[in-house]
Amino acid sequence: MSVINVGIIGVSGYTGLELVKMLINHPTFKLNYLANSEGGTTISELHPSLSGVLDMEVKKADVEECAKSCALVFLAVPHQTAMAFVKPLMQTGIKIVDFSADYRLTQEVYEEYYCPHTDVENLKNVVYGLPEMYREEIKKASLVANPGCYPTSAILGLLPFLSKRVPNTPIIIDAKTGVSGAGKKLSEVTHFVNVNDNLFSYNPFFHRHAPEIAQKLGIDFDDVNFVPHLAPLTRGMLSSIYIQVTDDFDAHKLLEEYYKDEPYVRISKNPVDMKNTAGTNFCDIYIKQKGSLLFISSSIDNLLRGSSSQALANANLMMGLPESAGIPNIAYVP
């Protein structure tokens, strides 16, 4: 198959770096455009770990230049910034995988939790980029909204059991993530002295990812009780989920059957951990049943399955390639 040129806008952050690392050795995609908000540098200057590996120029982001250089672009930029790029880029015919929250939600929900939406027109053109839910739609999409990391972990854990859930009972999601999920920007919360030897929740019940979980699962927001925690780790995510279900079924058997054809969901007979998914696109899931109470444990790499490798899987599908092309599957163990 001939080479397909792709680009990244927002290459300065952790997710941009993870994308570059995968695309360098991708069998079909060729990195042809790298950009951030300022330009005037190289990728190895931004990320010294790439010194001697890739020394490609990083330009100031420009819609026209990007569209001329690429068939597909990854937008690894914050919310609000993304829609300013998507609106003109969509008019050029280039395909887009957006990392931000700008196209994941309905206008009403988005504006309640983020800011006024300036590209409402394209909300009807977007596909939510969770392959286990929307694989066939992603294949036909020009614009894909890459899911949030917490929603990826929670939704994959809950999906098989929604039909068994007792209606109107609370869903409790206790999730923990590494500090890389907060990005490279410095803050008091992510300061070493605050994070080291520490563990704390933030935005309990009203975190922005809670409505994303509720909306994609088709359940009431009031039923989702989501509490994220910041752990003293670089990367990884572990979600502990509790739901009330009917107790007349084999939960493990149902879970295995539901995901039997999914290459990036692994069912574990033992409680899962962060280490075995770090560096991969896998989501590991463990289930335990106690009468009508179901405990679901779901693990992903927040930077990969929760962001960059899932984005690459979506791009592969959008461009007619095998979903697995260039996707990492060897964990960072030990």
N, C-alpha and C positions, 0 to 999 in steps of 0.2 A: 504494500500500500504506500502511496506517495506521502511525503511529509506534510503535516498540517501545522501551520504557524499559529502559535498562541502567545498571549501576553499576560502580564500581571500589572495591574495598577494597585499600588499599596504594598510595595515589596519590602518596606522597611521593617515590618513587624515580624513576630514569631510565625504567624500563619503564612506570610509571604515567603519567609525562609524555608518553611517546610514544603511549600509548593515547589520552590526552585530545586530543592534537594531531590524531589521525585521526578521533576520534569527533565532534569539533566540526563537521566538514563531512560527516559520514556521511549518506547519503540517507534512511536509515530509522531507525537507532538514535538515541535521544535520551538524553544524559547526564542522569540523574535522581537519582543518588546518588553522592557522593564521600566516602570515609572513609579514615582512617588510625588509628593506635593511640591518638592523643590528641585529635584534633578541635580545635574552637575556633579555626579559622583559615579562610582562603579559598585557593582554588587559585592565585590570582595572588600571594599572599603566600608560598606554598610554592615557586612557580615564577615568578619575576618576568618571565620571557620571555612569560608569558601576560597581563601587565598590559595592559588595554585590549582584550583579546580575550575573556577569560572570567574572571568574578569570583565563581564559584560557591562556596557554603559547603562546607567540608570538615568532616564530622562524625566523632565517635568511632564506630568500627565497632560496629554493633549488628545482629545477625542478623535480628531481627523487623522492624526498620525497613527494612533492605535488602530483605527478601522482599516487603514491602508496596509498596515503591517501584519494583521492577524485575521484569522477566521473565527477565533474565540478568545475572549478575555476573561480573566478572573479579577473580580473587584474585591480586593482584600482591604477595604476601607470602612470607616465607622458609619453608623446610621446617619442619615441626613446627607452625608457626603455622597453616599452611593447613588441615591436617586438623582442627584445633580449630574452624574455620569450616565446613568441608565437611560434617561430620557433622550438625550441626543444620540447615544450609541445605538439604541434600538432603531433609529431612523436610518442608520447606515447598513443594516442587515447583518451586522456582526452578532455572534451568539455570546451570551453573557451568563456567567455563574457568579452570583452576588453573595458575598459572605455576610452582609449586614442584615439587620432585621427589617429593612425598608419594604420588602415585598413578601414577608412571611405571614402577615396578618391582614385582616380586613381594615379598611380605612378608619372605621370608628374605633376599633380596639387599638390600632397603631397610634392614633392621635391621642388616645387616653394615656398611653404609657411612654410615648416618645416625643413627638413634635408634629406640627402640621405637615401633611403629606403633599409634596409638590408634583407628583407624577401619578395621580390617581388613575389615569387612563391605562397605564400598564399593569395595574393590579389585576386586570382581567386576563392578561397575557402570560401570567407567571405560573410556574409549576413548583410545588414544594419539593425540595430535593432529597427526599428520603426514599431510596430505591425500593425498599421493602414495601412501601405503600404505593408509590407512583412510578414504577419503573417504565411502563409503557408510555405514560404521558411525558416523562423526561426525554425519551427518545425522540419525541416530536417537538420538543420545546426550543424556543429561542432565548427565553429568560428563565433561569432557575434560581429560586431562593434557597440557598444552602441553609439547612436547619441550624438552630443554636445547639451548643454542646449539651446542656442540661436536657433540653427536649429530646435530643437524639437518644440519650441514655434512658430517659423515662418512658418515652413512647414505645421504644422497642421492647422494653420490659413489660409494658401494660397491654400492648396490642392483642396478644393471644387470648387474653382473659376478659376482655370487655363484655363479651356475650354471657359470661358467667358471673359478672359483678351484680351484687344486690343493688337495685336502682336506688339512687339518691343517698347512698352511703358515702362517707368521706374517703377520698384517696389521699394517703399520706406519703409524701416523697421527701425523704431525708437524704440529701446529696452532698458529697464532698468533692472538692476539686483542688488541683494544684495551682500555684500562684501564677503560672504562665497564662492561665485563663483571663487574668486581669490585663494582659498585654504588657508592652514595654514601658509605657508611660509611668513615671514615678508618682507615687502617692503615699500619704501617711499610712494608709491601710496596708499597703504591700511593702512597706519599709522592713528591712531585715529584722530589726529589733522587735517589731510588732508581730511578725509572722513566725519567726524562729521559736521553737518550743511552745507553740501556741495553736489554738484551734477555736474558731468562732463562727457563728452564723452571721448572715447579713441579709437585709431586706426580707425577713421571714414573712411568708404568706403573700407578699405583694411584689416579689421579684418579677422583672419584665418577662422572664421565660414561663411564668405560670400561665398567662393567657395563651401563649403559644401551645403549651401542652394541652390545655383544655380545648382550644379551637381545633387542633388537628385530630384529637380523639373524639370530637363531637360530644363533649360532656360540658355541664355547667361549670363556669369558673368557680363558683362557690363550693363545688365538690372537690376541687384540687387544693390540697394543703401542702404547698411546696416550700421547703426550708433549705436553702443552700448554705454550705459551710466552706470556709477557706482553710485548707490544710497546709502545713509546712512542707510542701512537696513541690517539685518543679512542674511535673506533668502527671496527668491521670485523673480519672473521675470514677466515683463509686456511688451509685444510687441505691438506697434501701427503701423499698416501696411496700406499702401495706394496704391491702384492699379486702373488703368483705365479699365473699363469693358463696354460691351454692356449694354444698359439700358433697355432692354426689358424682364427682368426676375425678379422674387421675390427672392432677395438674402437670406433673412431669411429662406424662405421655402426650397431653395436649400441646405442651410447649415444643416438644420434639417434632410432633407432626406439623405444627404451624410453620416451623422454620426449616423443615427438612430439605428444602431446595434453595435455601439462602446461603450463599458462600461466605458471607461475612458476619453471620451470627452463629456463635458456638454455645451449645448447651452443656453446662457443667453439672456433674453429680456432687460436687463439693462447692462450698462458698467461694465465690470468685474474688479476685484481688486486682489491683491496678497494674502490678508489675507485668502480668502475663499478656496484657493488651497494649502496654506502652510501646510505641514505635510501630503500631499496626493499625489496620482498618477494621479489626475485629470488634464486635460487641459480644462479651461473654455474659451469659445469663444463668443464674441459679434460682431454683424455686423450692420453697418449703411450705407445706400445707399443715394447718392445725385446725381441724374442723372447718368452720366457715371463714377463718382468717388465712390469708395468703401472704407470704413474705416473698418478694422478688428482689434479687440482688443483681444489678446490672453494672458492668464495668466497660469503660472505653478510654482511649487516649483522647483527652480534650482537644489537643492540637491537631490530631489526625482524623479519627472517626468523627470527632466533634467539630471538625472544621476542614482542614486541607485535603486529607485523603478522600473524604466523602465528596468534596468539591471536584476532585480529579475523577472519581468514579462517575459523577454526574456528567462531567465534560466528555468522558469516554462514551457514555450512552448517547449524548447529544450529537456526537460526531460519527456515530455508527461503528464504534470500536468495541472490543470486548470490555466489559465493565472492569475487569481485573487488570487491564493494561497499566503497568507502572505502579500498581498499588502495593504498598509494603505489607508483608505478612510474617515477618520474623521479629519477635518481640525483643526489647532491650533487656535481656536477662543474662547474667545476673545484674 
